Amino acid sequence: MLPLLLTLATDPVPTDNNVKAGWTAFAVFLLLLVAVGVLGWSFSRQLKKVKKASDAGVYDESDAPHKHV
């Protein structure tokens, strides 16, 4: 454990010129944005299906908790 602490304590801090954002990280970021978009689109479709099925009476309303207004 002590060698790890010594390594962390003596590790030089990189300067701004040594740190660069890479294309790989940008591609991963774009893929994550696309994944969130696809998941949101799919979730929206599923909610529409549930609403349509609920309106059609597919679900048993007697088991649903009562709404207090």
Secondary structure, 3 states (H helix, E strand, C coil): CHHHHHHHHHCCCCCCCCCCCCHHHHHHHHHHHHHHHHHHHHHHHHHHHHHHHHHCCCCCHHHCCCCCC
